[in-house]
Amino acid sequence: MRRSLPRNIATDIGARIAYLVTRLAVPPFVLAHIALSTYGLWTTAFVVVSYIGISTMGLSSVYIKYVAEFSAKGEFERANRLLSSGLAVTIPVCVSTFVAMCFIWPSLSHFLHVAPALQGDAREVVLTVVAIFLASIGLSGFRDALVAEQRTAQVQVIWIVSFVLETALIFLLVGLGRGIRGLAEAFLVRTILEIGLAFWLAFRSLPWLRISASLVELGSLKLLFNFGTTAQVLSFLAVALNSIERAVAAPLVGLDAAALLDLAKKLPTMAGSVPMAFATSLVPAASFLQGGLHDGSEESEEWKQTVHKLYYKGARYMNLLAGLSLALPACTSGLILYAWIGKHYQGGALLMTAFCLSTQANLLTGPGTSILRGIGKINEEFYYALPNIAFLAATLPLSRFLLHAWTAVGVGLAVAVSTLLAAAIFLVRAHKVLGIPLQKYARQVLLPGFAPFLVGLPMGAVGLLFFTHLSRWEEVGALTLLGSVYMALCLLLIAAAVLTEGEKLWFRAMIPVKRRPARRASEMIPTSGD
């Protein structure tokens, strides 16, 4: 695991950065060819499919956790029985869900206030995306088996190939006048490629893998149901909380408001997806430790120390990367939105700044939720989801009261505030369960993550003073220069005031040296005392 974890995280980060680059180019191009309300329909379609796809999302958590544990113990036949039983459940559920969606679409279309001119496109696009999404989830066992076996790097290569092809198809099909249907068709090709490559790679690289109807058993179904039900509920809450601003804005304010919220949240979400590479890799790593170091009866001192080290290092680097990714967008939101989209949308800059801050707060919970899920304490995640819902129940109507109307800005700020408050509550709970002292956490994790804001704030002031009068493309060039200066100053600050000597040695070992061979990075991972 010491060898595979750094490689998996590094590959995942690279894949997410590549995805971010491709996604930056898509919205301006698409909005140049379709109306804002049509784009709002596209974003709302993904809200719909996210809720529908929850019907099988919980099983993915079961696959990753238990296949990793069984692999650590060498119990590969149990892993085959689990995967076979899961596929026997998910495929019929996904087919039934799609049939049900076909029947309820007229009512859903009415609820979303889809304009008559968009009805034809809306039905075809939404049903196409639903079918694709359900197929991806129903057959996710092959991808999840690879992740559980610490092969996240290979999964990310599949993802890179797929989304690069999707991006090329978007530019081709939308440019040829296919509009929103072109977006759906590109997504279809991407998903088919992802499923096919994951299926091929799983059977090629996992010699123990065998899927058969004869392996379906009651014991595995019970395991899927017991752990999967909790994961299912948490998946529903996670999807709801991640898309609540658009789900609320579409019926109450309109599709234009849903599109504005999507645009304001897209960059923070994409930037925040890069640090999420740590959380993604922590789940199978913690599960592997659970199977390899935990004897099932009592938590050994070695197990506790290893889990604590995994948590501290994951949280420290994840928050540091989150601050590095989000500080500049938070401080220059208005400039970035105009340079990116080419238009000024009222309230967009304020929303983007709020979503940058709430995204970093959400990322702070990632290591805790991942490790707690990996070691079987999945119920602790309710300490984040339920307070978030409770705060939303107060902040949403409060925004309506203060602004005297439902607005995109009011809905977005209410969601951001509730996320910040819920994250604080979860961190207190997670640290109590894991035995993490607050003072050490603040020193090793919190402060490093906010260091980039010390550079981002003056950069934002410079941008506001000198860039607001520029044309769009002049502003793009100025922001590129500003971003380069920001990154250089941040790296200098981090090297001088944040990284320990052990961490500096580890990062240096990651860089090839011609004069003498570098020690393996896996041998130089800083210890918990560094």
C-alpha positions in Angstrom: 0.0 0.0 0.0 2.9 2.4 0.7 4.0 1.9 -2.9 0.6 2.1 -4.5 -1.0 5.0 -2.5 1.4 7.8 -3.7 1.1 6.6 -7.3 -2.7 6.4 -7.2 -3.0 9.9 -5.7 -0.5 11.4 -8.1 -2.2 9.8 -11.1 -5.7 10.8 -9.8 -4.5 14.4 -9.3 -3.1 14.6 -12.8 -6.3 13.2 -14.3 -8.5 15.7 -12.4 -6.3 18.6 -13.5 -6.6 17.4 -17.1 -10.4 17.1 -16.7 -10.5 20.6 -15.3 -8.7 22.0 -18.3 -11.1 20.3 -20.7 -14.2 21.5 -18.8 -13.0 25.1 -18.7 -13.3 25.2 -22.5 -16.7 23.6 -22.7 -19.2 26.1 -21.1 -18.1 29.2 -23.1 -18.2 27.3 -26.3 -21.6 25.7 -25.6 -23.1 29.0 -24.4 -22.0 30.6 -27.7 -24.2 28.1 -29.5 -27.2 27.6 -27.2 -29.3 29.9 -24.9 -28.8 30.1 -21.2 -32.1 28.5 -20.5 -31.2 25.5 -22.7 -27.9 25.2 -20.8 -29.9 25.3 -17.6 -31.9 22.3 -18.9 -28.7 20.4 -19.5 -27.4 21.0 -15.9 -30.9 20.2 -14.5 -30.8 16.9 -16.4 -27.8 15.9 -14.4 -29.5 16.8 -11.2 -32.4 14.5 -12.2 -30.1 11.6 -13.1 -28.1 12.1 -9.9 -31.2 11.5 -7.8 -32.2 8.5 -10.0 -28.8 7.0 -9.9 -28.9 6.8 -6.1 -30.8 3.5 -6.5 -27.5 1.7 -6.8 -24.8 4.1 -5.6 -24.6 2.5 -2.2 -23.3 -0.8 -3.7 -20.2 0.9 -5.0 -19.1 1.7 -1.5 -19.7 -1.9 -0.5 -17.6 -3.2 -3.5 -14.6 -0.9 -2.7 -14.6 -1.5 1.1 -15.1 -5.3 1.1 -13.1 -6.3 -2.0 -10.2 -4.4 -0.5 -10.6 -6.2 2.8 -11.0 -9.6 1.2 -8.0 -8.9 -1.0 -5.8 -8.1 2.0 -6.8 -11.5 3.5 -6.5 -13.4 0.3 -10.2 -14.3 0.3 -10.7 -13.8 -3.4 -13.7 -16.2 -3.7 -15.6 -14.1 -1.3 -14.8 -11.1 -3.5 -16.2 -12.9 -6.5 -19.4 -13.8 -4.7 -19.8 -10.2 -3.6 -19.4 -8.8 -7.1 -21.6 -11.4 -8.7 -24.4 -10.8 -6.1 -24.1 -7.1 -6.6 -24.4 -7.3 -10.4 -27.4 -9.5 -10.0 -29.1 -6.8 -8.0 -28.0 -3.6 -9.8 -28.8 -4.6 -13.4 -32.5 -5.3 -12.8 -32.9 -2.3 -10.5 -31.4 0.0 -13.2 -33.6 -1.4 -16.0 -36.7 -1.0 -13.8 -35.7 2.6 -12.9 -35.3 3.6 -16.5 -38.8 2.2 -17.4 -40.3 4.1 -14.5 -38.5 7.3 -15.6 -40.2 7.0 -19.0 -43.6 7.0 -17.4 -43.0 9.9 -14.9 -41.3 12.2 -17.4 -44.4 14.3 -18.3 -45.0 15.1 -14.6 -41.3 15.9 -14.1 -41.2 18.1 -17.1 -44.2 20.1 -15.8 -42.5 20.4 -12.3 -39.3 21.8 -13.9 -41.3 24.3 -16.0 -39.7 23.2 -19.2 -40.7 25.6 -22.0 -42.8 24.2 -24.8 -40.1 24.9 -27.3 -37.7 22.7 -25.3 -40.0 19.8 -24.7 -38.8 17.6 -27.6 -35.1 18.1 -26.8 -35.7 17.8 -23.1 -37.3 14.4 -23.3 -34.7 12.9 -25.6 -31.8 14.4 -23.7 -33.0 13.5 -20.2 -33.9 9.9 -21.0 -30.7 9.4 -22.9 -28.6 10.7 -20.0 -30.7 8.7 -17.5 -30.0 5.5 -19.5 -26.3 6.2 -19.8 -26.0 7.0 -16.1 -27.8 3.9 -15.0 -25.8 1.7 -17.2 -22.6 3.2 -15.7 -23.7 2.6 -12.2 -25.2 -0.8 -12.8 -21.9 -2.1 -14.2 -19.6 -0.2 -11.8 -18.5 -3.3 -10.1 -15.6 -3.8 -12.5 -14.3 -0.3 -12.0 -14.8 -0.6 -8.2 -12.9 -3.9 -8.1 -9.9 -2.2 -9.7 -10.1 0.7 -7.2 -10.3 -1.8 -4.3 -7.2 -3.5 -5.5 -5.3 -0.2 -5.3 -5.4 0.2 -9.1 -6.8 3.7 -9.1 -4.1 4.9 -11.4 -5.3 2.5 -14.2 -8.9 3.6 -13.6 -7.9 7.2 -14.0 -6.2 6.5 -17.4 -9.5 5.1 -18.6 -11.2 8.2 -17.4 -8.7 10.5 -19.2 -9.1 8.7 -22.5 -12.9 8.9 -22.2 -13.4 12.5 -21.2 -10.8 13.7 -23.8 -12.9 11.9 -26.5 -16.1 13.4 -25.0 -14.6 16.9 -25.2 -13.6 16.5 -28.8 -17.1 15.2 -29.7 -18.8 18.1 -27.9 -16.9 20.7 -30.0 -17.6 18.7 -33.1 -21.3 17.9 -32.5 -22.4 21.2 -30.9 -20.4 23.1 -33.6 -22.3 21.2 -36.3 -25.6 22.5 -34.8 -26.6 19.4 -32.7 -27.1 21.7 -29.7 -28.0 20.0 -26.4 -28.5 16.7 -28.2 -24.8 16.8 -29.2 -23.9 17.1 -25.5 -25.9 14.0 -24.8 -24.4 12.1 -27.7 -20.9 12.9 -26.6 -21.7 11.8 -23.1 -23.1 8.5 -24.5 -19.9 7.7 -26.4 -17.7 8.6 -23.3 -19.7 6.3 -21.0 -19.7 3.3 -23.3 -16.0 3.6 -23.7 -15.5 3.9 -19.9 -17.6 0.8 -19.2 -15.9 -1.3 -21.9 -12.4 -0.4 -20.9 -13.0 -1.0 -17.2 -14.6 -4.4 -18.0 -11.6 -5.4 -20.2 -9.0 -4.2 -17.7 -10.6 -5.8 -14.7 -10.5 -9.3 -16.3 -7.0 -8.7 -17.7 -5.3 -7.4 -14.5 -7.2 -9.3 -11.8 -6.5 -13.0 -12.3 -8.8 -14.0 -9.5 -11.9 -12.2 -10.9 -14.8 -14.5 -11.9 -18.4 -13.4 -12.4 -21.2 -16.0 -12.5 -24.8 -16.4 -11.6 -23.9 -19.5 -9.6 -21.8 -17.3 -7.2 -24.9 -15.3 -6.1 -25.5 -16.1 -2.5 -27.6 -14.9 0.5 -24.6 -14.0 2.6 -23.2 -11.6 0.1 -26.7 -10.1 -0.5 -27.0 -9.5 3.3 -23.6 -7.8 3.3 -24.7 -5.6 0.4 -27.9 -4.8 2.1 -26.6 -4.0 5.6 -23.6 -1.8 4.6 -25.1 -0.8 1.3 -28.4 0.6 2.8 -26.5 3.0 5.0 -24.2 4.0 2.1 -27.4 4.4 0.0 -29.0 6.8 2.3 -25.7 8.8 2.6 -25.4 8.8 -1.2 -28.9 10.3 -1.5 -28.1 13.0 1.1 -24.7 13.7 -0.6 -26.4 14.1 -4.1 -29.2 16.2 -2.6 -26.8 18.5 -0.8 -24.4 18.8 -3.8 -27.2 19.8 -6.1 -29.7 21.4 -3.7 -29.1 25.0 -5.0 -30.1 24.0 -8.6 -32.9 21.7 -7.4 -34.4 24.6 -5.5 -33.7 27.3 -8.0 -35.2 25.6 -11.1 -38.8 25.4 -9.8 -38.7 28.5 -7.6 -36.7 31.0 -9.7 -36.3 29.4 -13.2 -33.8 27.6 -15.4 -31.8 30.8 -15.9 -31.1 30.8 -12.1 -30.2 27.1 -12.2 -27.7 27.9 -15.0 -26.2 30.8 -13.1 -25.7 28.7 -10.0 -24.1 26.0 -12.0 -21.7 28.4 -13.7 -20.8 30.0 -10.3 -20.2 26.6 -8.7 -18.5 24.8 -11.6 -15.0 26.3 -11.2 -14.9 25.8 -7.4 -16.2 22.3 -7.9 -13.7 21.4 -10.6 -10.8 23.0 -8.6 -12.0 21.1 -5.5 -12.1 17.9 -7.4 -8.3 17.9 -7.6 -7.7 17.5 -3.8 -10.5 14.9 -3.7 -8.0 12.5 -5.2 -6.7 12.0 -1.7 -10.1 11.1 -0.3 -10.8 8.7 -3.2 -7.6 6.8 -2.5 -8.1 6.8 1.3 -11.2 4.6 1.3 -9.6 1.5 -0.2 -6.4 2.2 1.7 -8.2 2.3 5.0 -10.2 -0.8 4.1 -7.0 -2.6 3.2 -5.6 -1.7 6.6 -8.8 -2.9 8.2 -8.3 -6.3 6.6 -4.6 -6.5 7.1 -3.9 -5.0 10.5 -7.2 -5.3 12.4 -7.9 -8.7 14.0 -11.7 -8.1 14.2 -11.9 -7.9 18.0 -9.7 -5.1 19.3 -8.0 -2.1 17.8 -4.2 -2.7 18.2 -1.8 0.2 18.9 -0.2 -0.4 15.5 -3.5 -0.1 13.8 -4.4 3.1 15.6 -1.1 4.7 14.8 -1.3 3.7 11.1 -4.8 5.1 10.7 -3.9 8.3 12.5 -0.9 8.8 10.2 -3.0 8.1 7.2 -5.6 10.7 8.4 -3.1 13.4 9.2 -1.1 13.1 6.0 -4.2 12.8 3.8 -6.0 15.8 5.5 -2.8 17.9 5.5 -2.0 17.5 1.8 -5.6 17.6 0.8 -6.3 20.9 2.5 -3.1 22.4 1.3 -3.9 21.5 -2.3 -7.5 22.8 -1.8 -6.2 26.1 -0.6 -3.8 26.3 -3.5 -6.6 25.5 -6.0 -9.4 27.7 -4.4 -7.7 30.8 -3.0 -7.1 32.7 -6.2 -10.6 31.9 -7.7 -12.2 33.0 -4.4 -10.3 36.4 -4.5 -10.7 37.1 -8.2 -14.1 35.5 -8.9 -15.6 38.4 -10.9 -12.6 38.7 -13.2 -12.3 35.0 -13.7 -16.0 34.6 -14.6 -15.9 37.4 -17.2 -12.7 36.1 -18.7 -14.1 32.6 -18.8 -17.7 33.2 -20.0 -17.3 36.6 -21.7 -20.4 38.0 -19.9 -21.2 39.6 -16.6 -24.0 37.9 -14.7 -25.4 39.7 -11.7 -24.5 38.0 -8.5 -22.2 35.5 -10.2 -19.0 36.8 -8.6 -20.4 36.7 -5.0 -21.7 33.2 -5.6 -18.4 31.9 -6.9 -16.5 33.3 -3.9 -19.0 31.7 -1.5 -18.8 28.4 -3.3 -15.0 28.5 -3.2 -15.1 28.8 0.6 -17.8 26.2 1.1 -16.0 23.8 -1.2 -12.8 24.0 0.9 -14.9 23.4 4.1 -16.5 20.4 2.4 -13.1 19.1 1.4 -11.9 19.3 5.0 -14.5 16.6 5.8 -13.2 14.3 3.0 -10.4 12.5 4.9 -12.6 11.8 7.9 -15.6 10.5 5.9 -13.3 8.3 3.7 -11.3 6.7 6.6 -14.4 6.2 8.8 -16.1 4.6 5.9 -13.1 2.4 5.1 -12.9 1.1 8.7 -16.6 0.3 8.8 -17.9 3.4 10.8 -20.0 4.7 8.0 -22.8 5.9 10.3 -20.5 8.8 11.5 -21.1 10.5 8.1 -24.6 11.4 9.3 -23.0 13.9 11.6 -22.2 15.9 8.4 -25.3 15.2 6.3 -28.0 15.7 8.9 -26.7 19.0 10.4 -26.3 20.3 6.8 -30.0 19.6 6.2 -31.0 21.2 9.5 -29.0 24.3 8.7 -30.5 24.4 5.1 -34.0 24.3 6.6 -33.1 27.5 8.4 -30.9 29.4 5.9 -33.1 28.9 2.8 -36.2 30.5 4.2 -34.0 33.1 5.9 -32.6 34.1 2.6 -36.1 34.5 1.2 -37.1 36.7 4.2 -34.0 38.9 4.0 -34.1 39.4 0.2 -38.0 39.5 0.0 -37.9 37.0 -2.9 -36.4 33.7 -4.1 -33.2 34.6 -5.9 -30.2 32.7 -7.2 -27.9 34.7 -4.9 -30.0 34.0 -1.8 -30.3 30.3 -2.5 -26.5 30.0 -3.2 -25.5 31.8 -0.1 -27.8 29.8 2.1 -26.3 26.6 0.7 -22.7 27.8 1.3 -23.4 28.9 4.9 -25.0 25.6 5.8 -22.0 23.7 4.4 -19.6 25.7 6.5 -21.5 25.1 9.7 -22.1 21.4 9.1 -18.4 20.8 8.2 -17.4 22.3 11.6 -19.8 19.9 13.4 -18.6 16.8 11.6 -14.9 17.6 12.2 -15.5 17.8 15.9 -17.3 14.5 15.9 -14.8 12.7 13.6 -11.8 13.8 15.7 -13.5 12.5 18.8 -14.1 9.1 17.2 -10.6 8.9 15.8 -8.9 10.3 18.8 -7.4 13.3 16.9 -6.4 16.3 19.1 -7.7 19.6 17.9 -4.5 21.5 18.5 -2.4 19.2 16.4 -5.0 19.1 13.7 -5.1 22.9 13.5 -1.3 23.1 13.3 -0.8 20.3 10.8 -3.9 20.6 8.6 -5.9 23.9 9.0 -3.2 26.5 8.9 -1.4 25.1 5.8 -4.6 25.1 3.9 -5.2 28.8 4.5 -1.6 29.9 3.7 -2.4 30.4 -0.1 -5.1 33.0 0.9 -2.2 35.2 2.2 -1.1 35.4 -1.4 -4.5 35.3 -3.0 -5.9 38.3 -1.2 -3.3 40.8 -2.5 -3.5 39.2 -6.0 -7.2 39.9 -5.9 -6.7 43.5 -4.9 -4.2 43.9 -7.8 -6.7 42.5 -10.2 -9.6 44.7 -9.1 -7.3 47.8 -9.3 -5.8 47.2 -12.7 -7.8 44.6 -14.7 -11.5 45.7 -14.5 -11.2 48.1 -17.5 -9.6 45.5 -19.8 -11.3 43.7 -22.7 -12.1 40.0 -22.3 -9.0 38.7 -24.0 -6.7 41.3 -22.4 -8.1 40.1 -19.1 -7.4 36.5 -20.0 -3.8 37.4 -20.6 -3.5 39.5 -17.4 -5.1 36.7 -15.3 -2.7 34.2 -16.8 0.2 36.3 -15.7 -1.4 36.9 -12.3 -2.0 33.2 -11.8 1.6 32.4 -12.6 2.8 34.9 -10.1 0.3 33.6 -7.5 1.5 30.0 -8.0 5.2 30.9 -7.7 4.7 32.9 -4.5 2.5 30.2 -3.0 5.1 27.5 -3.7 7.8 29.7 -2.2 5.6 30.3 0.9 4.8 26.6 1.3 8.4 25.6 0.9 9.6 28.2 3.4 6.9 28.1 6.1 4.8 25.0 5.7 6.7 21.9 4.6 8.8 20.0 7.1 12.3 18.8 6.3 11.0 15.2 5.9 8.3 16.4 3.5 10.9 18.4 1.5 13.1 15.3 1.1 10.1 13.2 0.0 9.1 15.8 -2.7 12.7 16.0 -3.9 12.8 12.3 -4.3 9.8 12.5 -6.6 11.9 14.6 -9.1 14.4 12.6 -11.2 18.1 13.5 -10.6 20.6 12.7 -13.4 23.8 12.6 -11.3 22.7 10.1 -8.7 19.7 7.8 -8.4 17.0 9.1 -6.1 15.6 6.9 -3.3 12.2 5.5 -3.9 9.5 8.0 -2.8 7.6 5.2 -1.0 10.7 4.7 1.2 10.8 8.3 2.2 7.2 9.0 3.2 7.5 11.3 6.2 6.7 9.6 9.5 4.0 10.9 11.8 6.7 12.7 13.9 8.0 14.7 10.9 
